[in-house]
Amino acid sequence: MSKPTPLSGFPEWLPPQRMIEQQLLARIARTFELYGFAPLETRAVEPLDQLLRKGETSKEVYVLRRLQDSGGDADLGLHFDLTVPFARFVLENAGRLQFPFRRYQIQKVWRGERPQEGRYREFLQADIDIVDRDTLPFHYDAEMPLVVGDALRGLPIPPVTIMVNNRKVCEGFYRGLGLADPEPVLRAVDKLDKIGPGKVAALLTETAGATDAQAAACLELAAIAAPDASFADRVRALGVTDPLLDEGLDELVRVVDAAAAHSPGLVVADLKIARGLDYYTGTVYETVLAGYESSGSICSGGRYDNLASSGAERFPGVGISIGVSRLLGLLFGRSALTVSRAVPTCVLVALTDEDARPAAGRVAGALRSRGIATEVAPAAAKFGKQIRYAERRGIPFVWFPGADGAADSVKDIRSGEQVDADAAVWQPPAADLLPVVSAAVTAGS
Amino acid sequence: MSKPTPLSGFPEWLPPQRMIEQQLLARIARTFELYGFAPLETRAVEPLDQLLRKGETSKEVYVLRRLQDSGGDADLGLHFDLTVPFARFVLENAGRLQFPFRRYQIQKVWRGERPQEGRYREFLQADIDIVDRDTLPFHYDAEMPLVVGDALRGLPIPPVTIMVNNRKVCEGFYRGLGLADPEPVLRAVDKLDKIGPGKVAALLTETAGATDAQAAACLELAAIAAPDASFADRVRALGVTDPLLDEGLDELVRVVDAAAAHSPGLVVADLKIARGLDYYTGTVYETVLAGYESSGSICSGGRYDNLASSGAERFPGVGISIGVSRLLGLLFGRSALTVSRAVPTCVLVALTDEDARPAAGRVAGALRSRGIATEVAPAAAKFGKQIRYAERRGIPFVWFPGADGAADSVKDIRSGEQVDADAAVWQPPAADLLPVVSAAVTAGS
């Protein structure tokens, strides 16, 4: 076989990067569980008609067929997010779930996009959602950002800002302005960061039937942002009135106030946030990473009152999704994260000759039984070569079984210090037991 | 949308089952790391020509296409195991890896099989592999079963038996018998458990050109099994000689002896084990779960000397794969595993009225900061209703914030015992902190 080459859009991390990803995921999952979210995984595939029901991403769906298809199978596609599969799961299993149902889900998703920087065709998402039967209390909309803030705080990554808006604010405002169909307005405003206010104004007149004055008002609304409830007065000062606008402002104030009390600085109300997918009906979230603002949102979501419904059954929900691959891709791209070694191994047991392998295996077993990750050397080479095996992987300790009844000894190969040791009791320093992830010290910092 | 129905072959666990799966996976991953295996994930897709290179499963590959394909993309399929992608990864990244390279990989794989009991189209595998450049020491073949034994021991599942064979034993034996092409012989013998010795004998004469005496000898070899090195004498007693047979017997004895010293009873030499995939060149492993022997192997693998090679570069490997979905599917099918609650939550904070939500949130935050998973009640309903919310999910404790300066109290809703408590210091009993997975007590046991 010829030497394989990477596939554009399908990132693969080397083991040290995967170790960083795992520690990040463990922290995220642990935080989700501390908030009572139960774990769930759904299958990777959904019937194609489900995937094509909603949203702008439907054109990006990967369709599956069996190589030797004998017909009769439903048309299947790979899921492009975790919200649509979750809504389907809730409908399918409603009789076996307790509502309100809180779940988290950490899985790969796939989108057949044209690859470009920061856009992947396969990527990992970490989602939380809460759904209830018939109605879902609004306080859950305020809880979502707090969970994400807790999950990401304490990780060696730059701080995040969660930008919150509410579709009701936008739709009510547009309606109050006299623009009855909010969809083309939202789609135009959603492009603000990409194409700028001038072109958005042109789009609004072209695609949403707005007058110049209406377009200007939409842009004024989108320009409002504040870390506290003061945004509401600035919206009201624009002079547009509508009951839905009032309802949206009240909701958005509750989200901002709750976050300001729990995690000052975490959340801002930002009225330009629209979200492309059209299943959101109220609160919407986007998140930027400090220093990476131009790279787009690394954590998004919102309230969806109508996504999961079947006949008379309706399960409104709210959720938020951390784009784990997106986040790590940005940080890895600037070499911003580092891990203290390239393998889980803490101790390498050296070998004097191949006959000593069973005894070395018993030393390794004794260390492992106390939680110390241990390998035995691959061959009874010269000790210098065995030490280099450890060095190249960042394994901090090499264990030398004692010959002829002499005590074993263990060497810290960074300092060169070697001490007698007993595999039944020896402990490495706490900082060496597991690989440690930290922010990389770069020339610029 | 109409009520969705399950897709055959794509299992989905409810959250309590997923919690069981997660604890199993955590134990498996932790054991792999204790042995120094580094984590890796590869993309879900491989170029189709890679997937179709080897083995009988190629017809089962799921092929991907983008819904709106603009052409020019490579043909891609979903991986059907984790070994072929790993071999590709090693070739692609050889210059950035340290050899011997030990990695573990826990991911979904997909096979477009006709669904039947115990066969899935999407399932989770947990693999370890070790590859080296040019040659790989044989002692790694002996290490594989020990890692799996350690990973599964201590879990609340029935004991496993790992059955080991060696392709060199079979091929040398067949060659010594005068059967030059081992492939059709292996394929026939591989069907022994399914169709029985009579039909295998007929297959051997029909498809492998065997005489009745040769077929009988092949069946005699396949009938040999032993938990220790005694199998080798029984093979030699069949009177067939061949250098490859001798090499295979020596290797197989080393695997069995190492396992007998480390984990008595874990491994047996079983000379009928063949493995369907044709990339194995030496040791092969299969594993049965006590009480589920007829359900086939739940952990399989082997030595592959030629899977990863490109031009002059060659990376022989050995690996073993725990069929996590297969294993759990069997146990869930008999309701053999149970978890102490249906959610991670340990404490539900009750609410007297909605205005108390911020204060309840502070109690929850104090408990979470000390690792105690906590939810706040969804609404300020009557306490009886809030307690039923906890009961239905198996949440053991309900927390009552004290009114007007009175102390908080916490109630164990199983015993009814209620005590004053301070969220800054209260600890649940250790057994209640996290959900506990255990073997279910069934009527028959």
Interface residues (C-beta under 8 A of the other chain):
Chain A: M1 S2 K3 P4 T5 P6 L7 F10 P11 E12 W13 L14 P15 P16 R18 M19 Q22 E33 L34 Y35 G36 F37 A38 P39 L40 E41 T42 R43 A44 V45 P47 Q50 L52 R53 S58 K59 E60 V61 Y62 V63 L64 R65 R66 L67 Q68 A74 L76 G77 L78 R88 F89 L91 E92 N93 R96 L97 Q98 P100 R102 R103 K108 W110 G112 E122 D132 P137 H139 D150 A258 A261 H262 S309 S310 G311 A342 V343 P344 T345 E354 R357 P358 G361 G365 R368 G371 I372 A373 T374 E375 P378 A379 R392 R393
Chain B: M1 S2 K3 P4 T5 P6 L7 F10 P11 E12 W13 L14 P15 R18 M19 Q22 E33 L34 Y35 G36 F37 A38 P39 L40 E41 T42 R43 A44 V45 P47 Q50 L52 R53 S58 K59 E60 V61 Y62 V63 L64 R65 R66 L67 Q68 A74 L76 G77 L78 R88 F89 L91 E92 N93 R96 L97 Q98 P100 R102 R103 K108 W110 G112 E122 D132 P137 H139 D150 A258 A261 H262 S309 S310 G311 A342 V343 P344 T345 E354 R357 P358 G361 G365 R368 G371 I372 A373 T374 E375 P378 A379 Y389 R392 R393
